[in-house]
Amino acid sequence: MKSRITICFGVFLVGLGVILWILPFTLQVSSCLFLFFGGAVLALEWIARKTGKRRLQKVLSAVLWVGAGILAALCVWLSWEGRSDDISQVDVEFVVVLGAQVQGDQPSRTLQERLDLAVSYLQRKPDACVVVSGGQGPDEAYTEAEVMYRYLEEQGINPERILLEKEATNTRENLQFSMDVAHAQGIDTHRVLLITSEFHMPRAKYIASTLGMDPLGLSSETTPKILLWNYYLREIFAFAKAIVVAALSGTS
């Protein structure tokens, strides 16, 4: 009976992974993890049946679920750390909107969410300037910075308040190159206000701190919510990579 339940559970996880893969959303990371865990459950059950080593199956299953628990805990931590900071009593000279994918000459949903938050901030702070940062990907017709610039201008933000950084291809470059742009304009970059998605904020803050900045953040909310935990799972691996890069560069 227990063996049958294990098989059904493994099949359920694999089936869920397949469904997430074919849904019209970007859920491939979640899909791959469900496929992996479901396949592992079925493989361990098959090995136990063939070899009769149920004790080994229990040990490996425990390791598997501890790993799943760690991933879940890290997602919760990212969710907590991704909240916006209270900046009501703080004036920040260096403000950066971090880029995301563009579609033609329009921002993607994720990028538009970040830009709408930036518009709200800039309307409240009429003296503030902002750096829009993002280069051009292989499947993009324009740089992310150019699309961001036009969007902010269309929303009534004075172009003179918008500085462009058009070369960055990742978050670390976003921040490094934005610092260069700001320095050229005489802007103090000791403290930075980051405007990005809630799932991206913890990694962006970490990288900013390794570059010698004191980061604050305003986090846009991701919609639809079905995408959010997939992004958190992806961020776990991206954050690990950021730690390695910082360690290798001697800035961790």
Beta strands, then each sheet from edge to edge (+ up, - down):
strand 1: 94-98
strand 2: 102-103
strand 3: 106-107
strand 4: 130-133
strand 5: 162-165
strand 6: 191-197
strand 7: 214-220
sheet 1: 5+ 4+ 1+ 6+ 7+
sheet 2: 2+ 3-
end
